[in-house]
Amino acid sequence: MKLTFFSTLFFLFLILLFSNCQQEQERLSIKEISNPAGESSAEPNLSVGDDGQVYLSWIEKTDTENPALKFSVRQEKNWSKPQIVAQGENWFVNWADFPSMVAFKDGSLAAHWLPMSGQGSYAYDVNLAFSPDGKSWGKAIVPHRDGTQTEHGFVSLLPWNDGQLFTVWLDGRNFAKGGNSHGGHGAPTDEMTLRFAILSKEGQLSNETVLDQRICDCCPTSAVRTPNGALVVYRDRSEKEIRDISIVRFQNGAWSEPQTLYEDNWEIAGCPVNGPAIAAQGEKVAVAWFTWANEIARVKVIFSNDEGRTFGDPIVVDDGDPVGRVDTVILPSGSVLVSWMENTGNNAELRVRRVHWDCTKDESMTVTESSKERASGMPKMVIRNSEIFFAWTQTGKPSHVKTAIAKIN
Protein backbone atom coordinates (compact mmCIF):
# COMPACT_ATOMS: atom_id res chain seq x y z
CA MET A 1 0.00 0.00 0.00
CA LYS A 2 2.86 2.37 0.87
CA LEU A 3 4.58 1.54 -2.37
CA THR A 4 1.45 2.38 -4.35
CA PHE A 5 0.98 5.63 -2.41
CA PHE A 6 4.56 6.86 -2.91
CA SER A 7 4.62 5.67 -6.49
CA THR A 8 1.52 7.75 -7.13
CA LEU A 9 3.10 10.79 -5.50
CA PHE A 10 6.25 10.37 -7.58
CA PHE A 11 4.18 10.04 -10.73
CA LEU A 12 2.22 13.21 -9.92
CA PHE A 13 5.49 15.02 -9.18
CA LEU A 14 6.85 14.07 -12.62
CA ILE A 15 3.68 15.33 -14.27
CA LEU A 16 3.91 18.64 -12.39
CA LEU A 17 7.60 19.01 -13.15
CA PHE A 18 7.06 18.29 -16.83
CA SER A 19 4.14 20.72 -16.92
CA ASN A 20 6.23 23.49 -15.34
CA CYS A 21 9.10 22.82 -17.74
CA GLN A 22 6.68 23.09 -20.63
CA GLN A 23 5.44 26.42 -19.26
CA GLU A 24 8.95 27.78 -19.03
CA GLN A 25 9.71 26.73 -22.60
CA GLU A 26 6.68 28.48 -24.03
CA ARG A 27 7.60 31.65 -25.86
CA LEU A 28 5.75 34.52 -27.43
CA SER A 29 6.42 35.14 -31.10
CA ILE A 30 6.72 38.95 -31.33
CA LYS A 31 7.05 40.90 -34.56
CA GLU A 32 6.67 44.55 -35.49
CA ILE A 33 3.75 45.35 -37.80
CA SER A 34 3.04 48.44 -39.86
CA ASN A 35 0.25 50.85 -38.95
CA PRO A 36 -1.32 53.91 -40.60
CA ALA A 37 0.01 56.53 -38.15
CA GLY A 38 1.93 59.20 -40.05
CA GLU A 39 4.95 61.32 -39.28
CA SER A 40 4.81 63.44 -36.13
CA SER A 41 2.55 60.84 -34.52
CA ALA A 42 2.87 59.98 -30.83
CA GLU A 43 0.98 59.09 -27.64
CA PRO A 44 -0.68 55.88 -28.90
CA ASN A 45 -3.37 54.03 -27.01
CA LEU A 46 -4.97 50.62 -27.51
CA SER A 47 -8.31 49.15 -26.55
CA VAL A 48 -10.36 46.06 -27.32
CA GLY A 49 -14.05 46.77 -27.65
CA ASP A 50 -17.02 44.76 -26.52
CA ASP A 51 -17.37 44.06 -30.25
CA GLY A 52 -14.01 42.19 -30.19
CA GLN A 53 -12.17 44.67 -32.39
CA VAL A 54 -8.79 46.23 -31.59
CA TYR A 55 -8.66 50.03 -31.71
CA LEU A 56 -5.43 52.02 -32.08
CA SER A 57 -5.63 55.75 -31.35
CA TRP A 58 -2.91 58.41 -31.41
CA ILE A 59 -2.18 62.12 -31.72
CA GLU A 60 -0.79 63.34 -35.01
CA LYS A 61 0.13 66.80 -36.23
CA THR A 62 -1.65 67.64 -39.48
CA ASP A 63 -0.68 69.95 -42.33
CA THR A 64 -1.95 72.88 -40.27
CA GLU A 65 0.35 71.80 -37.39
CA ASN A 66 -2.70 71.42 -35.15
CA PRO A 67 -2.86 68.11 -33.27
CA ALA A 68 -5.57 65.65 -34.28
CA LEU A 69 -6.84 62.59 -32.48
CA LYS A 70 -6.93 59.75 -35.01
CA PHE A 71 -7.80 56.07 -34.78
CA SER A 72 -7.71 52.86 -36.81
CA VAL A 73 -9.33 49.44 -36.40
CA ARG A 74 -7.49 46.15 -36.84
CA GLN A 75 -9.10 44.22 -39.70
CA GLU A 76 -7.76 40.67 -40.00
CA LYS A 77 -4.10 41.35 -40.92
CA ASN A 78 -4.29 45.10 -41.61
CA TRP A 79 -5.39 48.36 -40.02
CA SER A 80 -8.29 50.35 -41.44
CA LYS A 81 -7.91 53.78 -42.99
CA PRO A 82 -7.43 56.36 -40.20
CA GLN A 83 -10.40 58.42 -39.07
CA ILE A 84 -10.24 61.76 -37.23
CA VAL A 85 -12.10 62.03 -33.93
CA ALA A 86 -11.29 65.67 -33.17
CA GLN A 87 -8.74 68.36 -33.89
CA GLY A 88 -7.78 71.60 -32.17
CA GLU A 89 -5.18 74.30 -32.00
CA ASN A 90 -5.04 74.56 -28.22
CA TRP A 91 -4.70 71.04 -26.87
CA PHE A 92 -2.73 69.72 -23.94
CA VAL A 93 -0.40 67.21 -25.61
CA ASN A 94 1.63 65.20 -23.13
CA TRP A 95 3.66 61.99 -23.06
CA ALA A 96 1.87 60.63 -19.95
CA ASP A 97 -1.65 62.10 -20.16
CA PHE A 98 -3.13 61.38 -23.57
CA PRO A 99 -6.42 60.50 -25.31
CA SER A 100 -8.20 57.16 -25.27
CA MET A 101 -11.20 55.49 -26.84
CA VAL A 102 -13.53 52.58 -26.11
CA ALA A 103 -16.08 50.63 -28.15
CA PHE A 104 -19.51 49.33 -27.19
CA LYS A 105 -21.14 46.03 -28.21
CA ASP A 106 -23.19 47.74 -30.91
CA GLY A 107 -20.04 49.17 -32.55
CA SER A 108 -20.55 52.72 -31.30
CA LEU A 109 -17.53 54.50 -29.85
CA ALA A 110 -16.51 56.99 -27.20
CA ALA A 111 -13.27 58.94 -27.03
CA HIS A 112 -11.62 61.60 -24.88
CA TRP A 113 -9.02 64.33 -25.45
CA LEU A 114 -7.65 67.29 -23.49
CA PRO A 115 -8.11 70.92 -24.63
CA MET A 116 -6.51 73.74 -22.67
CA SER A 117 -8.85 75.79 -20.48
CA GLY A 118 -6.57 78.69 -19.53
CA GLN A 119 -3.07 80.13 -19.63
CA GLY A 120 -1.59 77.88 -16.97
CA SER A 121 0.65 75.01 -18.06
CA TYR A 122 -1.72 72.49 -16.49
CA ALA A 123 -5.03 74.23 -17.06
CA TYR A 124 -6.92 71.74 -19.21
CA ASP A 125 -10.25 69.94 -19.36
CA VAL A 126 -11.49 66.50 -20.29
CA ASN A 127 -13.58 66.41 -23.46
CA LEU A 128 -15.64 63.31 -24.26
CA ALA A 129 -17.63 62.49 -27.39
CA PHE A 130 -19.68 59.61 -28.75
CA SER A 131 -19.91 58.26 -32.29
CA PRO A 132 -22.40 55.76 -33.75
CA ASP A 133 -20.01 54.63 -36.47
CA GLY A 134 -16.55 56.21 -36.00
CA LYS A 135 -17.18 58.66 -38.84
CA SER A 136 -19.44 61.26 -37.23
CA TRP A 137 -18.88 62.46 -33.68
CA GLY A 138 -21.23 64.24 -31.34
CA LYS A 139 -20.63 67.46 -29.46
CA ALA A 140 -17.87 67.36 -26.86
CA ILE A 141 -19.03 66.81 -23.27
CA VAL A 142 -17.11 67.84 -20.14
CA PRO A 143 -17.63 65.35 -17.28
CA HIS A 144 -16.52 67.80 -14.56
CA ARG A 145 -18.62 70.85 -13.72
CA ASP A 146 -16.29 72.90 -11.52
CA GLY A 147 -15.27 75.32 -14.29
CA THR A 148 -11.82 75.92 -12.78
CA GLN A 149 -8.76 76.43 -14.94
CA THR A 150 -6.92 73.53 -13.34
CA GLU A 151 -5.76 70.07 -14.31
CA HIS A 152 -8.34 67.45 -15.32
CA GLY A 153 -6.97 64.33 -16.97
CA PHE A 154 -5.46 60.85 -16.66
CA VAL A 155 -8.80 59.40 -17.69
CA SER A 156 -9.93 55.77 -17.56
CA LEU A 157 -13.01 54.82 -19.59
CA LEU A 158 -15.12 51.65 -19.61
CA PRO A 159 -18.18 50.82 -21.72
CA TRP A 160 -21.00 50.57 -19.20
CA ASN A 161 -24.58 49.40 -19.00
CA ASP A 162 -27.21 50.66 -21.44
CA GLY A 163 -24.63 52.33 -23.67
CA GLN A 164 -23.38 54.59 -20.91
CA LEU A 165 -19.76 55.48 -20.24
CA PHE A 166 -17.94 54.74 -16.97
CA THR A 167 -15.55 57.67 -16.50
CA VAL A 168 -12.75 58.19 -13.96
CA TRP A 169 -10.33 61.13 -13.94
CA LEU A 170 -7.86 63.11 -11.85
CA ASP A 171 -9.43 66.42 -10.85
CA GLY A 172 -7.38 69.45 -9.77
CA ARG A 173 -10.19 71.85 -8.85
CA ASN A 174 -8.81 72.21 -5.31
CA PHE A 175 -5.69 73.85 -6.73
CA ALA A 176 -7.83 76.83 -7.67
CA LYS A 177 -8.24 77.61 -3.95
CA GLY A 178 -4.56 78.06 -3.21
CA GLY A 179 -3.29 79.03 -6.63
CA ASN A 180 -0.20 76.86 -6.33
CA SER A 181 1.38 74.98 -9.18
CA HIS A 182 1.03 71.38 -10.26
CA GLY A 183 3.34 68.81 -8.73
CA GLY A 184 2.28 68.13 -5.15
CA HIS A 185 4.27 70.81 -3.29
CA GLY A 186 1.49 73.28 -2.53
CA ALA A 187 -0.62 74.11 0.50
CA PRO A 188 -2.78 71.45 2.20
CA THR A 189 -5.81 72.59 0.21
CA ASP A 190 -3.95 71.88 -3.04
CA GLU A 191 -4.84 68.22 -3.33
CA MET A 192 -5.60 66.26 -6.45
CA THR A 193 -8.80 64.21 -6.20
CA LEU A 194 -9.96 61.07 -8.00
CA ARG A 195 -13.49 61.46 -9.35
CA PHE A 196 -16.06 59.34 -11.15
CA ALA A 197 -19.24 59.83 -13.15
CA ILE A 198 -21.51 57.88 -15.48
CA LEU A 199 -22.06 59.68 -18.78
CA SER A 200 -24.91 59.01 -21.19
CA LYS A 201 -24.68 59.51 -24.94
CA GLU A 202 -27.05 62.45 -24.50
CA GLY A 203 -24.54 64.15 -22.23
CA GLN A 204 -26.28 63.50 -18.92
CA LEU A 205 -24.07 62.96 -15.86
CA SER A 206 -25.03 60.70 -12.97
CA ASN A 207 -23.49 58.97 -9.97
CA GLU A 208 -20.87 61.73 -9.58
CA THR A 209 -18.55 60.59 -6.78
CA VAL A 210 -15.27 61.60 -5.18
CA LEU A 211 -13.38 58.31 -4.93
CA ASP A 212 -10.34 59.66 -3.07
CA GLN A 213 -9.77 63.16 -1.64
CA ARG A 214 -5.98 63.14 -1.89
CA ILE A 215 -4.00 61.29 -4.56
CA CYS A 216 -0.77 61.64 -6.53
CA ASP A 217 -0.95 64.52 -8.98
CA CYS A 218 -0.02 63.11 -12.37
CA CYS A 219 0.11 59.31 -12.47
CA PRO A 220 -2.13 57.47 -14.95
CA THR A 221 -5.13 55.56 -13.65
CA SER A 222 -6.39 52.15 -14.80
CA ALA A 223 -9.85 50.56 -14.64
CA VAL A 224 -11.39 47.21 -15.53
CA ARG A 225 -14.84 45.59 -15.48
CA THR A 226 -15.47 42.56 -13.30
CA PRO A 227 -18.45 40.18 -13.04
CA ASN A 228 -20.01 42.28 -10.27
CA GLY A 229 -18.83 45.79 -11.12
CA ALA A 230 -15.50 47.49 -11.73
CA LEU A 231 -12.09 48.16 -10.17
CA VAL A 232 -9.95 51.30 -10.37
CA VAL A 233 -6.26 51.49 -9.41
CA TYR A 234 -4.18 54.65 -9.01
CA ARG A 235 -1.22 56.11 -7.14
CA ASP A 236 -2.32 57.46 -3.78
CA ARG A 237 -0.72 60.16 -1.61
CA SER A 238 -0.71 60.12 2.18
CA GLU A 239 -0.17 63.04 4.53
CA LYS A 240 3.40 61.76 4.97
CA GLU A 241 3.96 61.72 1.17
CA ILE A 242 3.79 57.95 0.87
CA ARG A 243 2.74 57.32 -2.73
CA ASP A 244 1.80 53.68 -2.99
CA ILE A 245 -0.87 52.12 -5.20
CA SER A 246 -4.50 52.06 -4.02
CA ILE A 247 -7.64 50.35 -5.30
CA VAL A 248 -11.35 51.19 -5.12
CA ARG A 249 -14.14 48.76 -6.00
CA PHE A 250 -17.53 49.51 -7.54
CA GLN A 251 -19.86 46.65 -6.61
CA ASN A 252 -23.61 46.41 -6.15
CA GLY A 253 -23.96 50.04 -7.17
CA ALA A 254 -21.66 51.43 -4.45
CA TRP A 255 -18.01 52.38 -4.11
CA SER A 256 -15.67 50.93 -1.49
CA GLU A 257 -13.27 52.96 0.58
CA PRO A 258 -9.75 53.25 -0.89
CA GLN A 259 -7.51 50.34 0.04
CA THR A 260 -3.71 50.27 -0.21
CA LEU A 261 -2.83 47.50 -2.63
CA TYR A 262 0.55 46.79 -1.01
CA GLU A 263 2.63 48.83 1.42
CA ASP A 264 5.83 49.60 -0.47
CA ASN A 265 6.09 52.76 1.66
CA TRP A 266 7.54 54.80 -1.19
CA GLU A 267 8.04 58.26 0.26
CA ILE A 268 8.58 60.86 -2.44
CA ALA A 269 7.94 64.62 -2.37
CA GLY A 270 6.75 64.85 -5.98
CA CYS A 271 4.82 62.84 -8.51
CA PRO A 272 6.83 60.07 -10.24
CA VAL A 273 4.46 60.03 -13.26
CA ASN A 274 4.27 56.24 -13.17
CA GLY A 275 0.82 54.74 -12.74
CA PRO A 276 -0.43 51.16 -12.27
CA ALA A 277 -2.20 48.84 -14.72
CA ILE A 278 -5.01 46.38 -14.00
CA ALA A 279 -6.46 43.39 -15.85
CA ALA A 280 -9.24 40.93 -15.02
CA GLN A 281 -10.54 37.57 -16.20
CA GLY A 282 -13.64 36.55 -14.32
CA GLU A 283 -12.80 36.88 -10.63
CA LYS A 284 -9.06 36.77 -11.34
CA VAL A 285 -7.40 40.19 -11.13
CA ALA A 286 -3.80 41.25 -11.75
CA VAL A 287 -2.29 44.65 -10.96
CA ALA A 288 1.20 45.76 -12.06
CA TRP A 289 3.04 48.86 -10.85
CA PHE A 290 6.40 50.60 -10.42
CA THR A 291 7.97 51.61 -7.11
CA TRP A 292 11.26 53.09 -5.96
CA ALA A 293 10.82 52.49 -2.24
CA ASN A 294 14.10 52.49 -0.31
CA GLU A 295 15.78 53.75 -3.51
CA ILE A 296 15.36 50.36 -5.17
CA ALA A 297 13.51 50.47 -8.49
CA ARG A 298 11.07 47.60 -8.96
CA VAL A 299 8.19 46.55 -11.20
CA LYS A 300 5.77 44.27 -9.35
CA VAL A 301 2.59 42.36 -10.05
CA ILE A 302 0.04 41.09 -7.55
CA PHE A 303 -2.88 38.66 -7.94
CA SER A 304 -6.41 38.36 -6.58
CA ASN A 305 -8.77 35.39 -6.86
CA ASP A 306 -11.84 37.15 -5.46
CA GLU A 307 -12.48 40.11 -7.75
CA GLY A 308 -10.00 42.41 -6.01
CA ARG A 309 -11.23 42.06 -2.45
CA THR A 310 -7.99 40.43 -1.26
CA PHE A 311 -4.54 40.05 -2.81
CA GLY A 312 -1.56 37.77 -2.35
CA ASP A 313 2.07 38.80 -2.10
CA PRO A 314 3.65 40.86 -4.91
CA ILE A 315 6.03 39.29 -7.42
CA VAL A 316 9.02 41.22 -8.77
CA VAL A 317 8.90 41.26 -12.57
CA ASP A 318 11.72 43.54 -13.77
CA ASP A 319 15.30 42.69 -14.74
CA GLY A 320 16.99 44.88 -12.13
CA ASP A 321 16.87 48.43 -13.50
CA PRO A 322 13.33 49.35 -14.56
CA VAL A 323 12.00 52.71 -15.71
CA GLY A 324 8.44 51.55 -15.08
CA ARG A 325 5.54 52.60 -17.38
CA VAL A 326 3.77 49.28 -16.95
CA ASP A 327 0.88 47.50 -18.57
CA THR A 328 -0.64 44.05 -18.03
CA VAL A 329 -3.04 41.54 -19.58
CA ILE A 330 -4.33 38.13 -18.51
CA LEU A 331 -3.74 35.41 -21.10
CA PRO A 332 -6.32 32.76 -22.04
CA SER A 333 -4.41 30.21 -19.92
CA GLY A 334 -4.84 32.45 -16.88
CA SER A 335 -1.19 33.44 -16.69
CA VAL A 336 -0.35 37.15 -16.69
CA LEU A 337 1.82 39.15 -19.06
CA VAL A 338 3.44 42.35 -17.74
CA SER A 339 5.17 44.95 -19.89
CA TRP A 340 7.55 47.65 -18.70
CA MET A 341 10.49 49.82 -19.74
CA GLU A 342 13.93 48.60 -18.63
CA ASN A 343 17.08 50.73 -18.56
CA THR A 344 19.90 49.56 -20.86
CA GLY A 345 22.54 52.21 -20.22
CA ASN A 346 21.82 55.27 -22.33
CA ASN A 347 18.64 53.78 -23.75
CA ALA A 348 15.84 51.45 -22.72
CA GLU A 349 13.90 48.44 -23.94
CA LEU A 350 10.22 47.61 -23.85
CA ARG A 351 10.13 44.17 -22.23
CA VAL A 352 7.50 41.64 -21.26
CA ARG A 353 7.47 38.74 -18.83
CA ARG A 354 4.88 36.05 -18.27
CA VAL A 355 4.02 35.32 -14.63
CA HIS A 356 2.03 32.21 -13.75
CA TRP A 357 -0.65 32.05 -11.10
CA ASP A 358 1.63 29.86 -8.95
CA CYS A 359 4.08 32.83 -8.93
CA THR A 360 6.64 31.19 -11.23
CA LYS A 361 8.03 33.41 -13.97
CA ASP A 362 9.23 32.94 -17.54
CA GLU A 363 12.29 34.69 -18.91
CA SER A 364 11.72 38.29 -20.01
CA MET A 365 11.48 39.11 -23.70
CA THR A 366 12.29 42.32 -25.55
CA VAL A 367 9.53 43.81 -27.68
CA THR A 368 11.62 46.69 -29.02
CA GLU A 369 14.54 48.97 -28.30
CA SER A 370 13.41 52.39 -27.14
CA SER A 371 14.42 55.53 -25.32
CA LYS A 372 14.07 56.11 -21.59
CA GLU A 373 13.28 59.77 -22.24
CA ARG A 374 9.77 60.95 -21.50
CA ALA A 375 9.14 61.49 -25.20
CA SER A 376 8.98 57.70 -25.65
CA GLY A 377 5.73 57.82 -23.71
CA MET A 378 3.71 55.06 -22.07
CA PRO A 379 3.73 51.85 -24.14
CA LYS A 380 0.36 50.11 -24.29
CA MET A 381 -0.66 46.47 -24.60
CA VAL A 382 -3.99 44.68 -25.16
CA ILE A 383 -5.06 41.09 -25.85
CA ARG A 384 -7.60 39.69 -28.29
CA ASN A 385 -8.03 35.92 -28.19
CA SER A 386 -4.51 34.54 -28.85
CA GLU A 387 -3.02 37.82 -30.12
CA ILE A 388 -1.33 40.53 -28.09
CA PHE A 389 -0.92 44.00 -29.58
CA PHE A 390 1.70 46.55 -28.52
CA ALA A 391 1.93 50.28 -29.32
CA TRP A 392 4.61 52.83 -28.43
CA THR A 393 6.19 56.08 -29.56
CA GLN A 394 9.45 55.87 -31.46
CA THR A 395 11.26 59.08 -30.61
CA GLY A 396 13.00 61.20 -33.21
CA LYS A 397 12.39 64.12 -35.52
CA PRO A 398 9.71 63.37 -36.39
CA SER A 399 8.38 60.86 -33.88
CA HIS A 400 6.32 57.91 -35.07
CA VAL A 401 3.82 55.50 -33.53
CA LYS A 402 4.99 51.90 -33.81
CA THR A 403 3.06 48.66 -33.28
CA ALA A 404 3.85 44.99 -32.80
CA ILE A 405 1.92 41.77 -32.42
CA ALA A 406 2.65 38.63 -30.41
CA LYS A 407 1.18 35.21 -31.01
CA ILE A 408 0.61 32.99 -28.00
CA ASN A 409 2.16 29.58 -28.64
N, C-alpha and C positions, 0 to 999 in steps of 0.2 A: 504493500500500500504506500509506504514511504517512497519507494522507488518510482512508482507511478506519479505521486504528487510532485516530487522534485524534477522528474523528467518533464512533467507538464510545465512547471515553472521555467525550466531551462528553455523549452520550446517557445514559450511566450516571450521570454527575454530575447531570443534570436529574432523573432518576428518584429519586436519593438526596435531592436537595434538595426535590423535591415530597413525598417520603415524610416527611422531617423536618418540613416545614411542616404536613403533615396531622397528625402527632403533636402538634405544638404547639397546633393548633387544637382537638384533642379536649378535651372537658370532661366532668367528672362532674356529673350532675344530682343534687343533694343536697336532701333535704327532711326535716323533722322528722316523726316518726311517734309516735302515742300508744303507751303501754305500760301494763301493769296495776300498776306500782309505785305504792303509795299515798303519803300524806303521811308526812313524817319518814323517807323512804327515801333511801339514799345508798350509796356504795361499790359501784357496779355492776361487773360483770364479764361478759365475753362469751366464748363458745367455740363452735366448730363440731365436732360429733361425727363419729366414723367413720360414723355413720348418715346424715350429710349435713344434720342439723338444726342450727339456731342456738339456743343456750341463753343466756338472760339471767338472771343471778343478782344479788342485792342484799341489803343489810341493811335491815330496816324495823322500827321500834318498833311494837309491838302495843298493844292496849288496856291491857295490864298494864305497859306501858313497858319490858318486857324485849325486847332485840333478837332478831329472828328472821332466819334465812337463808332467803330465798324464791327461787324460780326460775320461769321461764315459757319455753315453747318457741314459736318462730315457726312458725305454721301458715298457709301461703299468704300472705295479706295481713293476718293478725291474730296476736296473741299468745294462747297458751292461758291458762286460768285459773291463777292462781299456786298453787304447792304449797309447803309448808313442809318444809325439810330438817331443821332443828334450831332450838332456841330455848333461851336461858339467861339467867340474871339476872347472871352474872358473866363477861361476855365482854370481850375486848380488842377495842374498836371503834376503828379508826384509818383515816385518809384514805389512807395509803400501803400498809398491810399489811392485806389484806382477803380474804374467802373467794373460792373458785373452785370450778368443777365441770367435769367432762369426761364425755363419753359414749363408750361402746364400740359396736362394730358391731352387737351384738345388742340395742341399745337400753338396756342397763343403764347405770347412772350411778355416778359417784363424786364426792364433794364434800369440801371441808375448811373448817374454821372455827377460831377461836382463843379458847378459854376461859382465863381467868386461872388461874395455878397458885399464887400467893402474894400477899403484900401489896405487893411492889415494883411500880413503875409498868410495868416491862417484864418481869414474871414471867408468862409465858403459854406454853401448849403448842399444838402442832398436833393437831387432832382430824380424823380421816378416817373416812368411812363410805361404804358401798356400798348401792345400791338396784337391785332388778331391774326396777322399773317407774316410779320417781319418786314413788311414793305411800307405800311402806313403806321404811324405812331401817334398816340393821343397826346393831349396837352400835358406838359410836365406838372407833377404834383410834388409838393414839399411835405414830408411826413412830420416835420417839427414845426410848431406854431409859435415859437418864442420870438422870432423876428430879430434876434440879436446878430450882430456882425461878428460872429465867433465861429470856431471850428465845429463842423458837423460832418462826420465821415466814418471811414472804416466800417462799411456797411456789410451785413450778412442778410441774404434774402433766401426765402424758401417758398416754393409754391404751397399754398394752404388750401383749406377746405372751401368749396363753392367758388373757386376761381379767385380767391383772395390772396393777398401777398403778406407773408410773415416777414416783418422788417425789424432789424436790430441795428443800432448805430451808436457811435460815440458822440456825445452832445456836450458842447463847451459853453452853454449859455451862462453858467455861473462865472465864467471869466469876465463877462460884461460888468459884473458888480465891482470887481477890483481893478479892472483895466490892465492886468499884468499879462505878460506874454505867454505864449505856448511853451510847454516844456516841463511843467511840474515844479517850478521854483517859486511860485507866487504865494499870495496870502492864503490863509486857511479857506477862505470862501472860493478861491480859484481851484475848483475841483472838477475834473471831467466826470461825467455821469454816463452810464450805460442805459439806453432807453429802447423801448419796444412799442410797436403799434401794428395793428392789422389794417391793411389798406385794400379797399375795394377798387375794381376797375373804374368805378364812377368817381373815385377820388375821396370817398368817405373814410375817415379814420375811426378806429374803435380800439378798445382794450389798451389805451395808452398807459404805459407802466414804466416807472423808474426801476430798473433791475438792480442797479448798484449805484450808490451815491458818490463813490470815490474810487476811480480806477486809473490805470496808467493812461497817459495822455495820447499816445499815438502808436499803439500796437494793434495790428489787425485782429478782428474777431473771427469766430468760426461757428457755424450752426449746422445742425443736422436733424432730420425727422426721425422719430422712433415710433414703435407700434402704438404707444399711448400718448404721444405728444412731440416734444422737441427738446433739444439740449443746446446750450450756448456756452462756449468757452472763451475766455479773454484774460488779459493780464491785469491783475488787481493792483491796488496800491494802499498799503496800510498807513496808519499815522506815523509809524516808524520807518517809512519808505521801503518796506518789504514789498517786492513786486513779483509775487509768485502767480501761478495760474489758478483761476477760479472757474467754477461751473455753476450755472443755474438751470433748473429743469422746469419745463412747462408741461404739466400733466393734470388731466381732469379739469382743464380750464383754469388752472391757477399756477402761479409761479412760486418756486421754492425760494428760500433764502440762499444767498451766495455761499458756496462751500469751497474751501481751498482744496484743490485737486491733490497736491502733494506739497509738503513744507520743505522747499529747497532753502528758504530763508535768504533769498537773494536781495540784499540791501543795496540800493542804487539810487542816487539823488536825481536822476533824470530818466527819461524814457529810452529803453534800448531799441525801440522800433523792431520788435521781434515777437510776433504773436503766435498763438497755438493753432493747431489744426485738429479737427474731430471727424471721425467716420463712424458709421453704424451699420450693422447687418442684423436685423431682428433685435434681440435684446443685447447682442454683443456691441460694445463700444470701445473705440480706441482713440486716445488723445496723444498727440506728439507736441513737444515744445522744446524751446531752447532756454538754458539758464547759464549764468556765470557766477553762481554762488561760490563763495570762498575763493574767488578768482580762478576757478576751474571751469572752462567752457564745456558744456555738455548738451547733446540732443538726447531726449528721453522719450519713451512711449510707455503708456500705462493702459491696462485693460479693465473692462467691467463686463460682468456676465448678467447684470440685472438692470440694464437700461440706464446706467449712469448713477445709480443710487450708491453703490460702493465700488471701490477700485482696489486692485492688488498693489504690489510694489512696482515701482518704475524700472524700466530696462534701458540701459545706456545703448544708444544706437550708433553714435558717431565713430569716427576713426581717430580721434584724439585731438583734433584742432578745428572744431566746427565754427562756421559763421552763423549758422542757424537758418532762418527762413524756411521753415518746415512745411511739409504737407503730408497727408496720409490717406490711404484707402484700405478697405478690407477686401481681400481677394475671395473668389468663389469658394476656395477651400477653407476659408475662415482665418487663414494667416493674414498678417498685416504688412503692408509695404509702407515704409517711411522714406521721404525724400528730404534732403537738406543740402546746404552749401558747405563744403569743406575747404579750408585753407590748404593751398599747395605752394607756399612761398609767396611769390609776388602775385599769384593768381588764385583761382579757386576752381573747384569742380562741383557740378551738380551730381550728387550720388544718391543711390537708393539701397536699402537693405530690407530683406524680408525677415520678419520676426514671427515666430510661431506661438500659438496660444499657450504652449508649455514653456515659454520664455526662451527657447533655443533660437539661435540667430544664424542666418546664412551669411556668406561673405558679402561685403558691399560691392556694388557695381557702379561704374561711372556712366552717367547719361551723356554728359558733354563737358568739355572744358569751358570755363567761364571766367568772369572777373568778380573779385570780392567787393568792388566798388558798388556804391548804392545804385548807380545807373543800371546795374544788371538786374535790379528789381527782385521780385518775389516769384520764383518759379512755381508753376501750378501743375497739378496732376489730378486726373480723374480716371475712373474705370467704367468700361462698358462691356459686360459679359467677360470675354477672355482677353480683352484689349485694354491696355493702359496708355493714356495720352499724356504727353508732357508739353508744356509751353514755357518759354523764357525769353528774356530780352538779350540779344547779342549786342554788346556795346560797340561803339565806333561812331564814325561820322560818315554816313548816318547810321543810326541804330536800326536793328531789324528784329522782328519777332520770329523766333524759330520754334519748330515743333518736332516731336519724335513720338514713336509708337513702340510699345513693347508687347510681345505676344507671351502669354503664360503657357509654359510647356506642360 
